[in-house]
Amino acid sequence: MRKLLLGLTLIVLAACGRDGESEKSGPRFTAQAPEAAKEYIFAIHPLHNPIRLFEIYGPLIDYLNRNIPETKFKLEASRNYDEFDKKLYARKFDFALPNPYQTLNSLRHGYHVIAKMGDDHKFTGIVLVRRDSGIRNVADLKGKKVSYPARTALAATMMPQYYFQTHGLDVNRDIENLYVGSQESSIMNVYLGTVAAGVTWPLPWEAFQKEHPNKAAELEVKWETEPLINNGVVARDDVPETLASRVAHLLDTLHTTEEGKAMLARMPLSRFELADDSRYRVIEDFLAKFSRTVRPLDEPRK
Amino acid sequence: MRIFRELQSFKRQIVLTYTAGFFLLIGVFAAYLVQIESGYLYRDSYNEAAGLAGSLAASSASWVLADDLVGLQEVIRAFQSHPELRYAMVLSPSGRVLAHTDAAKVGLFVSDPQSLALIKAPPEKQTIADSASAIDIALPIVAGIRHIAWTRVALGRKRIIHNLRRMIVSSALFMLLAAALAFLSAWAIANRLGYRVGSLVQVLEEVQAGNFNARAGVAGASDEITKLANGLNRMLDALAQSEELRQHARALEIANRELESFSYSISHNLNVPLRAIDGYSRILQNEHADKLDDEGKRLLNVVRNNTVRMGNLIDDILRFTRTGRQGMKISEVRMEELARDALAEVKLATGASNLQADIGHLPSVRGDFSMLREVFKNLLSNAIKFSRLKQAPKIQIGGYIEGDEAIYFVKDNGIGFDMKYADNLFGVFQRLHGVEEFEGTGIGLAIVKRIAGRHGGRVWAESVLNDGTAIYFALPAGDAAAGEAVKNRGQSRALS
């Protein structure tokens, strides 16, 4: 009888399954970093949201890693222009692809231009409106809202604001300027009717047309600014010169390989080209005009 | 099994089997339920941890790509409200803590073996710990095809343990309650069965003690016990009846023996006065015949003849009685040899010199030699007697094996008899012909029948009036005779 009861007890206990395991302690931590090779951070300014940015520029970083195997490159995105500015001006990045305005500013923080995006003619600002908005002239925007990706975006903010200002609209009084964080956000605000016009630049607009043709069909490019110089590629002054040169060379020759062409097509861009700091004086000139005509420039954040 | 052997009472066996069976059944069922519930709860906990890790991974991707640790910390803070959360963290591929529910750990590097194994593992869901007390799951954060970080979530399982313990306690109580109810039910059933079966056992004990009038009286439903009691009663009725018959048969046998003994004694005692009558009548005839007239002499002759006849009758009675009383000496008897000897003796005694006798092959048999010799002597005497009026009297003696019997016959070509009297043929002092035609008392075939009967055999006759008679007797064929069956059958058939 005792054996029978013991057997039954064992059956019930067996049903409990994971019994008797001692509670395991959690993970342990140390302040000492594991030994690892130096990683060079290559930052791209918020052309797209971080996920999409990685999809487009991730292969470029892989390309650099493969062709300069002794050096490790790491891509870093930023959730918005403010964050990018803060990190750039704090010299966090070893390499960066800022917009022309940020490129110019970075020169004052120890960076120098080693290359730039080609296709300068594409570096324009474009103003999108809904086809059914009834907006015909710049003056029709009076009293309405206009969206921009960020206050310091050159092509997608400053150049269009200069265009509005020089085409009969007081940017600071006649319209309400909304800085919505990203290019896609600026476009979506127009589509949803939250704003009367949304400002961006050709690359994001082309991408939007591919991804959302039905939505894009309800929008039209109403105005486009004069082109300026495209985004620059900068290297921090403590990056070895030979490494900076090799990176610049790989970018400059990217369009000569099928793999490189495929990467450029996704950006979309025909090529990178070599450049130096002097190429960005045109930005300085534009900014001078902009600050005189539209509004004072924001002090770069650190 | 040993337990059951030790529990001699079937009542105890019923109670134990019923109670233990119920306890076992409910126990197994409860264990099964606990097992199922346990599996469900642990699986649910696993899925919950995996879900949290997945949500954290999805929410963290942008922040990780932007290396925005402050934003990441904000994201992870949203997970802190989970009641079972032990920790949640985001790890860089190099093992650096990018965000943690304990903010003090941000910036540190994991150093335990499991965590170090994790950062080297392929970017897919990893179960770091899945124990009774906690589940620790890691999921990769990917951007496109790029693995950019790990999320790791650990949930405690105190609630599961608590729920399972409560369920086990409830199950145990339920098991005890069910076992108690089963015990009471089994006890009631066993008692009722025990009472009814006990009454049957009591009847059997009474019968064993000699009381054949005892009967089972089981009240209640018409179930198996009632049927058993009714069957037992019918069996006891039949037993009582057969006992009565057995006692009658025994009494009859005793009476029969006493009668035989009496007959033997009477016959024996009658001889004495009969011899006196015979002696004195002979003296009278021999010495005083001159004093008797013719009528007196005739009457004296009648007395003398009847005295002789009565003497023959008494002798036959004694012979007949003796065949029933004398002990049997069983041995292998060569029937053919025996028949030849008997024939020679009878021929000599009767003076039948012109008799044609044909003896076939007779199978041997196990029996009493002198009795069987008596059989053949009687049959041959009769055959000679009833065929003597024929000009060419003829006797055939034969035998064969048929089935499990050895069958013998003596056939004559005498006067035969009407078969309607065949039933009377083997009775004591039964005669189908007048004593004036053929002498004899009519005891011979009765003796044949008795001897055949004492050997376990039988007799019968076949006859055609004025054409002859065949008397058959069959004895159980022993092993010795079996081999002769095939050999002799054809010949014997031809003779019959």
Interface residues (C-beta under 8 A of the other chain):
Chain A: M1 L4 L8 I11 V12 A14 A15 C16 G17 R18 D19 G20 E21 S22 E23 K24 G26 P27 R28 F29 T30 A31 Q32 A33 P34 A36 N49 P50 I51 L53 F54 E55 G58 L75 E76 A77 S78 R79 E83 K87
Chain B: I3 A20 F23 L24 G27 V28 A30 A31 Y32 L33 V34 Q35 S38 G39 Y42 A61 S62 W63 L65 A66 D67 D68 G71 R86 Y87 S94 G95 R96 V97 K105 G107 L108 F109 V110 S111 D112 Q114 S115 A129 S131 A132 S133 A134 D136 A143 G144 R146 I148 R152 A154 L164 I168 S171 A172 M175
